[in-house]
Amino acid sequence: MKPTTDFTKSSATEADRSASLARGGGAAVRAGAGAEEKVGAGGEGAAEAAMAESRGARVATKSPVLGVDLGTEYIKAALVKPGMPLDIVLTKDSRRKETSAVAFKPPRSGVKEGVFPERVYGADAMAIAARFPGEVYPNLKTLLGLPIEDAVVRDYATRHPALQLKSHPSRGTAAFRSKTVPETQDAWTVEELLAMELQSVQKNAEAAAGDGTSVRSVVLTVPPFYTVEEKRAVQTAAELAGLKVLGLMSDGVAVGLNYATSRQFPNINEGAKPEYHLVFDMGAGSTSATVMRFQGRTVKDLGKFNKTVQEVQVLGAGWDRTLGGDALNYLIMDDMISRFAAASGGSVKAEAVRSHGRAMASLAREAERARQVLSANQETSSSFEGLYDDKDFRYKLTRAEFEDMAEAYGQRVGQVIKDAVDTSKIALEDLTSVILHGGATRTPFVQRALEQTFGSTDKLRSNVNADEAAVFGAGFRAAELSPSFRVKEIRISEGPMYPVGIKWTASSGKELRQRLWTATSPMGGPAKEMTLTEQKDLEIGFYQQVGSGAMDTKTMKTTNLTATVAAMKERYPSCIETDVAFKLALGLSSENGEVQVVKAAVECEAEVPEKGFVDGVKNLFGLGKKEQKDQQPLTEGGEDEESKSTEGSEEDMKSNKDESTSTGTETAESASSATAAETKSSDEVKPEGKAEVKKRREVVSIPVAFTLENAGPPSLNKAELTKVKDRLKAFAASDKARVQREETLNQLEGYTYKVRDLLEGETFTSMSTEQERSVLADKASETSDWLYDGGSDATKEELKAKLKMLQDLVAPIQTRVDEAEKRPTVISLLRATLNQTGQMVSGLRKQLSEHEQQASSSSASASATPSSGFDGLEDSDSAPASKDAADKPVPPLFKKEDVDEVEALRDSTAKWLDDMEARQVALPPTADPVLLAKEVTEKKLKLDKAGMDLALKGVRSFESKAKKAGKGKVKFSDGSGKMSDEELEKMMEKIKTEAKDKLKKGKDGGKGGAAGGKKDEGERQKDGGKKQEEEEKKKKKHDEL
C-alpha cells in the first residue's frame, strides 16, 4: 500500500460546482468564430433543437472531448470538437460501434523477450476467436473491480474455457495469462486490457478530429449498479489509456439526458406538473430500469433577469446484473451442446465440449447470430464443420422453442421494473412513458413482458436511438463539463444507487453506525455535518450498503485529535469539557459518488473578548492589527502548524481524490477555517489599572489532521501504474513499427507489379536499352520469388533495401520518359517569355530614344514637352503641376542600364536554349537527357523576375518624381501609397501594348517615308503644331498624376 500523504486543505462542498456545471446547453461554439454549433441530441433533429437554445460561450480552449458508452458487447464513442457538431466516432472500417474485444496474434518471430504480439480490436478480434480462442478477451466490463472468487468471474471462466484466468498476486482481482508473451511477463489485468480498447477508441477519435488534434477528456457511462470499486477500475483503465475522466454517469441518466436535449418540460414555477419517464435499458450483459423526473424551472440569471432551465432527477433504479443478450445466447449455446452430445450417440460428452475453447468460440458466434435472426424470423438454422472431434453438426431452432427456454427470463424483466418503481415511490400509472434502449429490447418475448407489466403498449416509446442515445448523452455531458463549450442548460441529479454510511468505534468500545445518504441522494450536493463526542484519536470507516452486506469504501484516521482537544481546553479555559465536540463535514463526489471529507475540526463554545465598534471598522477595511490568525492544525507536539484555507475549490477535492484513486490511499488534514479568531488566553494577567475587557461566548474551532485511504481491493500503486504504462507504451511502439513494416512490404509487392507493367509499356521500352530491361526484369523476378519464399517476414530495413534497388534501376529510364513528356511544353513557355521580353525591351528603347530627342529639342526650345510612359492615367485627387515643372521635360521612368541588363539576360537565355535544343535533338531516345525541364523552368522564372524587377523600378521612379513635384504620396485605387498587384499587372500590360503599337507605327512610317518627304513645308509646320498640342496635353496629364 502506498504511503499516505498529509494535507491540510480540504475542499468545500460540491454544491456550487455541481450547479455551475449543470449550466450548459445543447450547442458547441465554433472556436474563434463567434458562431455556435449544436452539441448533443440523439440525432440531427434533436441536435438542431438543442442548438436553438444555446447562448454565449465559455472560454474556448479548442480541445475536443469524448463521450464513451462502455457497453458489455460494444463500445460506442461520440466526439465533440469546436466547429464540429456532436457525432459518432467511426471505427477504422467505418462502423458506428466497435465490438468490446481485444486479441493478441502470436508474433511472426516467435515468443521472446522484447517482442510483442500483434493487437487487433473489435470485429477483427472476434474473427480470430476460432483460431486463437485463448488470446481473445471479450466482455471485459463484467470483470471490473471484482475479486477472482466472485460468481460473475467464475461464470465468465466457464463460458471462455480457453482463457487462462488467474488471480492478481497483490490485488486478488481477475488477471489473464497469455501464451503470446514470455512467462516472465506479468499477467494482463482487466484494467490494462480495457485501457487498450480505450486507446483504440481514442485513436479513432483523433483521426476523426483531424489536424493532429489530441483527445484527452472523456465522460464514460457505467451501469447504475456499479459499486465504488467497479467505478475505480473504470477510472484506472481510463488513466492507463491516457484519458482524463471528466465524470462517470449511469446508462439510464445518459439516455435521459439525450432525451431532454431536444425537449422542453413543464415549468413547475407556473404550476405545471413534472413528467415521469422510465428508461428501460437491456443490453448484452445486464438490464436496468431508471425512473426520472423531468421538469422546467425558472431561476435567477445575470442581473435582474430570469431564465428557464431543464432538470432531470433520478428517483429510483432497478437492475439485474446477469439478464441480457449474453444470457439468452448462453441458453441457445447450452441447447446446441445438448443436441450435439445427443446426436453423437454418446461418443461426445457435453462437459468435454464446454471445456474446448475452439468449439465454444464457434458456438458463441452462432448462438448470437441465431438469437438476432429469431427476433425477426420464426426459425433459424446453423451448420458446424468439425465442431468437436472432427464431427459435423447441424442445428435448427424455432422462435417458439427459444421462448420456451427463456420463459423465466420474461419474469425477470418485470422484476427489474418493479424494483425501480418501488425505489422511486411512484405508481406505474404516474409514468408518462417508457423509453426503450439497448439491442435486447427488440427481442419479441421481452416486448411482450413489457406489455404485460404496463398493461398495454401505449406507454412504450422508441423516441430515442436505441443503440446510440446513451453515447450521445455522454458526449453532451462531456461538452457540458468542458470549458470549451456552452450547451443547453440541463441540470442532472443522480445518486450513488447504494446507501452510504459511516461507522466508528466509540471510546466505550461499542461499534456505532449511521446512514448518511440514501441510494438516490444527489451526488455533489451540500455537505452533511455530524458531531462526534470522541476526544481521542480514532479510526472512521465509510461503506456502501450493497444488498444485505456492507462494502467498505474509505478509512479515515485522525492523527492529532487528542492533542487538538487538549490545546482547545488550554487556550479556552471557559470551554466546558462536555461541549468540546469533533465536527465532520462530509460530501459525495459528483464524479463517482465517493465520500469526501470537507472539514474535520474540534469545536467548542468559549468566551472571547468582545470587539468594539472601532475595531470592527478597522478590520472591515483591513486596518486592524494582524496579530490574529486562522486556527491551524496541531503538530504532534501540540504547536500550531501552518494550514491552508478551508474554503477549497472542487478542483482541489478532485485532485486529492484522484491521488487517492491511483494510489489506494490518501492523507488529509482538514482545512476548515476557524469560526472565531484566536484570542489571548482568558487567564492572562490583566495590566494593572486597565479596565476589564468585555467578553462574549462564541464557537471557536481548530482543524484536525487526518488521513483518508481507499478500502477494499488495493488499487495499483505508483510503481505498478508506471510499469503498466511503460508496457503499454512499448506495445504501442511495437504496433507502430509493425504497421511501418507492413506498409513497406505492401510498397515492395506493389512495385514488383509496377515494374512488370512498365516493361510491357511501349514508351518505357522505346527509351530503355535491351540490357537495362533485362537487368530490371531479372531483379523484379528475383524479388518476387524472395517474397514468396519467406521474404514477407523480413525486417523493415531489408524490405526497404529491396525496394530501393528496384527504384534505382527504374529511375534513369523513368526520367527519360518524364522529360520527353514535359520538354515540349516548358520549351514553348520559355520561348513565349523570350518573345514577350523582347517586345517589352524594344518598347522601352523606343521610349528612351524619344525622350532623348525631346530633351535635345527642349534645350533649344522651352516649349518642347517630353512624353511619358503613363499617358492616359489620371487621378482626380492629384493637385495641378507647378509652372516650373511644366517648363521642364519629364525624365524617363527606366534607366538605359536596367533595360540593357534585361536585354542581355534575354539574349543569353535564347542562345542557351538554342544550343541545348540542338544537343538534345542529336541524342538517341535511350540516352540520358541534357536539356531538363527543371532547368528550362528555372530559366523562365529568372527571366520573368528580371522583367518584374524592371517594372517595379519604374513604379518606384514614378512615385519619387511625383513626390518631388510636390504631390505628396501617390494614391492608387485603394487609397494607399503603394501599387496593388492588379494595378502593377495593368501597368505592365499597358507598357507592352504601347511598345507593340510604337513598333508597328515605326514600320508603317518606314513604308510611307517617301510619301512623307513629298509634303510641302506648310503641311509639315501644320503637323508640327498638332503634335505640339498633343504633347502639351500629355504633359498636363503626366503632371496631374
Secondary structure as the mmCIF struct_conf table of DSSP 4:
data_model
#
loop_
_struct_conf.conf_type_id
_struct_conf.id
_struct_conf.beg_label_comp_id
_struct_conf.beg_label_asym_id
_struct_conf.beg_label_seq_id
_struct_conf.end_label_comp_id
_struct_conf.end_label_asym_id
_struct_conf.end_label_seq_id
HELX_LH_PP_P HELX_LH_PP_P1 LYS A 2 THR A 4
BEND BEND1 THR A 8 THR A 8
STRN STRN1 SER A 11 SER A 11
BEND BEND2 GLU A 14 GLU A 14
HELX_RH_AL_P HELX_RH_AL_P1 ALA A 15 ALA A 22
BEND BEND3 GLY A 26 GLY A 26
STRN STRN2 ALA A 27 VAL A 29
HELX_LH_PP_P HELX_LH_PP_P2 ARG A 30 ARG A 30
TURN_TY1_P TURN_TY1_P1 ALA A 31 ALA A 33
STRN STRN3 GLU A 36 LYS A 38
BEND BEND4 GLY A 42 GLY A 43
HELX_RH_AL_P HELX_RH_AL_P2 GLU A 44 ALA A 52
TURN_TY1_P TURN_TY1_P2 GLU A 53 GLU A 53
STRN STRN4 VAL A 65 LEU A 70
BEND BEND5 THR A 72 GLU A 73
STRN STRN5 TYR A 74 LYS A 81
TURN_TY1_P TURN_TY1_P3 PRO A 82 GLY A 83
STRN STRN6 MET A 84 ILE A 88
HELX_LH_PP_P HELX_LH_PP_P3 VAL A 89 LEU A 90
TURN_TY1_P TURN_TY1_P4 LYS A 92 ASP A 93
BEND BEND6 SER A 94 SER A 94
BEND BEND7 ARG A 96 LYS A 97
STRN STRN7 GLU A 98 THR A 99
BEND BEND8 SER A 100 SER A 100
STRN STRN8 ALA A 101 LYS A 105
HELX_LH_PP_P HELX_LH_PP_P4 PRO A 106 PRO A 107
TURN_TY1_P TURN_TY1_P5 ARG A 108 SER A 109
BEND BEND9 VAL A 111 VAL A 111
TURN_TY1_P TURN_TY1_P6 GLU A 113 GLY A 114
HELX_LH_PP_P HELX_LH_PP_P5 PRO A 117 PRO A 117
STRN STRN9 GLU A 118 TYR A 121
HELX_RH_AL_P HELX_RH_AL_P3 GLY A 122 ALA A 127
TURN_TY1_P TURN_TY1_P7 ILE A 128 ARG A 131
HELX_RH_3T_P HELX_RH_3T_P1 PRO A 133 GLU A 135
STRN STRN10 VAL A 136 PRO A 138
HELX_RH_3T_P HELX_RH_3T_P2 LEU A 140 LEU A 143
TURN_TY1_P TURN_TY1_P8 LEU A 144 GLY A 145
STRN STRN11 PRO A 147 PRO A 147
TURN_TY1_P TURN_TY1_P9 ILE A 148 GLU A 149
BEND BEND10 ASP A 150 ASP A 150
HELX_RH_AL_P HELX_RH_AL_P4 ALA A 151 ARG A 159
TURN_TY1_P TURN_TY1_P10 PRO A 161 ALA A 162
BEND BEND11 LEU A 163 LEU A 163
STRN STRN12 GLN A 164 SER A 167
TURN_TY1_P TURN_TY1_P11 PRO A 169 ARG A 171
STRN STRN13 THR A 173 THR A 173
STRN STRN14 ALA A 174 ARG A 177
TURN_TY1_P TURN_TY1_P12 LYS A 179 THR A 180
BEND BEND12 VAL A 181 VAL A 181
TURN_TY1_P TURN_TY1_P13 GLU A 183 THR A 184
BEND BEND13 GLN A 185 GLN A 185
HELX_LH_PP_P HELX_LH_PP_P6 ASP A 186 ALA A 187
STRN STRN15 TRP A 188 THR A 189
HELX_RH_AL_P HELX_RH_AL_P5 VAL A 190 ALA A 209
TURN_TY1_P TURN_TY1_P14 ASP A 211 GLY A 212
STRN STRN16 SER A 217 VAL A 222
TURN_TY1_P TURN_TY1_P15 PRO A 224 PHE A 225
HELX_RH_AL_P HELX_RH_AL_P6 VAL A 228 LEU A 240
TURN_TY1_P TURN_TY1_P16 ALA A 241 GLY A 242
STRN STRN17 LYS A 244 SER A 250
HELX_RH_AL_P HELX_RH_AL_P7 ASP A 251 ALA A 260
TURN_TY1_P TURN_TY1_P17 THR A 261 SER A 262
STRN STRN18 ASN A 267 ASN A 267
HELX_RH_3T_P HELX_RH_3T_P3 ILE A 268 GLU A 270
TURN_TY1_P TURN_TY1_P18 GLY A 271 GLY A 271
HELX_LH_PP_P HELX_LH_PP_P7 ALA A 272 PRO A 274
STRN STRN19 GLU A 275 MET A 282
BEND BEND14 ALA A 284 GLY A 285
STRN STRN20 THR A 287 LYS A 300
BEND BEND15 LEU A 302 LEU A 302
TURN_TY1_P TURN_TY1_P19 GLY A 303 LYS A 304
STRN STRN21 ASN A 306 ASP A 320
TURN_TY1_P TURN_TY1_P20 ARG A 321 THR A 322
BEND BEND16 GLY A 324 GLY A 324
HELX_RH_AL_P HELX_RH_AL_P8 GLY A 325 ALA A 343
TURN_TY1_P TURN_TY1_P21 SER A 344 GLY A 346
BEND BEND17 SER A 347 VAL A 348
HELX_RH_AL_P HELX_RH_AL_P9 ALA A 350 ARG A 354
TURN_TY1_P TURN_TY1_P22 SER A 355 SER A 355
HELX_RH_AL_P HELX_RH_AL_P10 GLY A 357 LEU A 374
TURN_TY1_P TURN_TY1_P23 SER A 375 ALA A 376
BEND BEND18 ASN A 377 GLN A 378
STRN STRN22 GLU A 379 TYR A 388
TURN_TY1_P TURN_TY1_P24 ASP A 389 ASP A 390
STRN STRN23 LYS A 391 THR A 398
HELX_RH_AL_P HELX_RH_AL_P11 ARG A 399 MET A 405
TURN_TY1_P TURN_TY1_P25 ALA A 406 ALA A 406
HELX_RH_AL_P HELX_RH_AL_P12 GLU A 407 SER A 424
TURN_TY1_P TURN_TY1_P26 LYS A 425 LYS A 425
HELX_RH_3T_P HELX_RH_3T_P4 LEU A 428 ASP A 430
STRN STRN24 SER A 433 HIS A 437
BEND BEND19 GLY A 438 GLY A 438
HELX_RH_3T_P HELX_RH_3T_P5 GLY A 439 ARG A 442
BEND BEND20 THR A 443 THR A 443
HELX_RH_AL_P HELX_RH_AL_P13 PRO A 444 PHE A 454
BEND BEND21 GLY A 455 THR A 457
TURN_TY1_P TURN_TY1_P27 ASP A 458 LYS A 459
STRN STRN25 LEU A 460 ARG A 461
BEND BEND22 VAL A 464 VAL A 464
TURN_TY1_P TURN_TY1_P28 ALA A 466 GLU A 468
HELX_RH_AL_P HELX_RH_AL_P14 ALA A 469 LEU A 481
BEND BEND23 SER A 482 SER A 482
TURN_TY1_P TURN_TY1_P29 PRO A 483 SER A 484
STRN STRN26 ILE A 490 SER A 493
BEND BEND24 MET A 497 TYR A 498
STRN STRN27 VAL A 500 THR A 505
TURN_TY1_P TURN_TY1_P30 SER A 507 SER A 508
BEND BEND25 GLY A 509 GLY A 509
STRN STRN28 GLU A 511 TRP A 517
TURN_TY1_P TURN_TY1_P31 ALA A 519 THR A 520
BEND BEND26 SER A 521 SER A 521
HELX_LH_PP_P HELX_LH_PP_P8 PRO A 522 PRO A 522
TURN_TY1_P TURN_TY1_P32 MET A 523 GLY A 524
HELX_LH_PP_P HELX_LH_PP_P9 PRO A 526 ALA A 527
STRN STRN29 LYS A 528 LEU A 532
BEND BEND27 LYS A 536 LYS A 536
STRN STRN30 GLU A 539 VAL A 546
TURN_TY1_P TURN_TY1_P33 GLY A 547 SER A 548
STRN STRN31 GLY A 549 THR A 558
BEND BEND28 THR A 559 ASN A 560
HELX_RH_AL_P HELX_RH_AL_P15 LEU A 561 ARG A 571
TURN_TY1_P TURN_TY1_P34 PRO A 573 SER A 574
BEND BEND29 CYS A 575 CYS A 575
HELX_RH_3T_P HELX_RH_3T_P6 GLU A 577 ASP A 579
STRN STRN32 ALA A 581 LEU A 588
TURN_TY1_P TURN_TY1_P35 SER A 590 ASN A 592
STRN STRN33 VAL A 595 PRO A 609
HELX_LH_PP_P HELX_LH_PP_P10 GLU A 610 LYS A 611
HELX_RH_AL_P HELX_RH_AL_P16 PHE A 613 LEU A 620
TURN_TY1_P TURN_TY1_P36 PHE A 621 GLY A 622
BEND BEND30 GLY A 624 GLY A 624
STRN STRN34 LEU A 634 LEU A 634
TURN_TY1_P TURN_TY1_P37 GLU A 636 GLY A 637
BEND BEND31 GLY A 638 GLY A 638
STRN STRN35 ASP A 640 ASP A 640
BEND BEND32 THR A 646 THR A 646
STRN STRN36 GLY A 648 GLY A 648
HELX_RH_AL_P HELX_RH_AL_P17 GLU A 650 THR A 663
BEND BEND33 GLY A 664 GLY A 664
STRN STRN37 THR A 665 GLU A 669
HELX_LH_PP_P HELX_LH_PP_P11 SER A 672 ALA A 674
BEND BEND34 THR A 675 ALA A 676
TURN_TY1_P TURN_TY1_P38 SER A 682 ASP A 683
BEND BEND35 GLU A 684 GLU A 684
HELX_LH_PP_P HELX_LH_PP_P12 VAL A 685 PRO A 687
TURN_TY1_P TURN_TY1_P39 GLU A 688 GLY A 689
HELX_LH_PP_P HELX_LH_PP_P13 LYS A 690 LYS A 694
STRN STRN38 LYS A 695 PRO A 703
STRN STRN39 ALA A 705 ASN A 710
BEND BEND36 GLY A 712 PRO A 713
HELX_LH_PP_P HELX_LH_PP_P14 PRO A 714 LEU A 716
HELX_RH_AL_P HELX_RH_AL_P18 LYS A 718 GLU A 760
HELX_RH_AL_P HELX_RH_AL_P19 GLU A 762 SER A 766
TURN_TY1_P TURN_TY1_P40 MET A 767 MET A 767
BEND BEND37 SER A 768 SER A 768
HELX_RH_AL_P HELX_RH_AL_P20 GLU A 770 TYR A 788
TURN_TY1_P TURN_TY1_P41 ASP A 789 GLY A 790
HELX_RH_3T_P HELX_RH_3T_P7 GLY A 791 ASP A 793
BEND BEND38 ALA A 794 ALA A 794
HELX_RH_AL_P HELX_RH_AL_P21 LYS A 796 ALA A 860
TURN_TY1_P TURN_TY1_P42 ALA A 862 SER A 863
TURN_TY1_P TURN_TY1_P43 GLY A 869 GLY A 872
TURN_TY1_P TURN_TY1_P44 SER A 876 ASP A 877
BEND BEND39 SER A 878 SER A 878
HELX_LH_PP_P HELX_LH_PP_P15 ALA A 879 SER A 882
HELX_RH_AL_P HELX_RH_AL_P22 LYS A 883 ASP A 887
BEND BEND40 LYS A 888 LYS A 888
HELX_LH_PP_P HELX_LH_PP_P16 PRO A 889 PRO A 892
BEND BEND41 LEU A 893 PHE A 894
HELX_RH_AL_P HELX_RH_AL_P23 LYS A 896 ALA A 922
BEND BEND42 LEU A 923 LEU A 923
TURN_TY1_P TURN_TY1_P45 PRO A 925 THR A 926
BEND BEND43 ALA A 927 ALA A 927
HELX_LH_PP_P HELX_LH_PP_P17 ASP A 928 PRO A 929
BEND BEND44 VAL A 930 LEU A 931
HELX_RH_AL_P HELX_RH_AL_P24 ALA A 933 ALA A 962
HELX_RH_PI_P HELX_RH_PI_P1 LYS A 963 LYS A 967
BEND BEND45 LYS A 969 LYS A 969
HELX_LH_PP_P HELX_LH_PP_P18 VAL A 970 LYS A 971
TURN_TY1_P TURN_TY1_P46 SER A 973 ASP A 974
BEND BEND46 GLY A 975 LYS A 978
HELX_RH_AL_P HELX_RH_AL_P25 ASP A 981 LYS A 1007
TURN_TY1_P TURN_TY1_P47 GLY A 1008 GLY A 1008
HELX_RH_AL_P HELX_RH_AL_P26 GLY A 1009 GLY A 1013
TURN_TY1_P TURN_TY1_P48 LYS A 1014 LYS A 1014
BEND BEND47 LYS A 1015 LYS A 1015
HELX_RH_AL_P HELX_RH_AL_P27 GLU A 1017 GLU A 1040
#
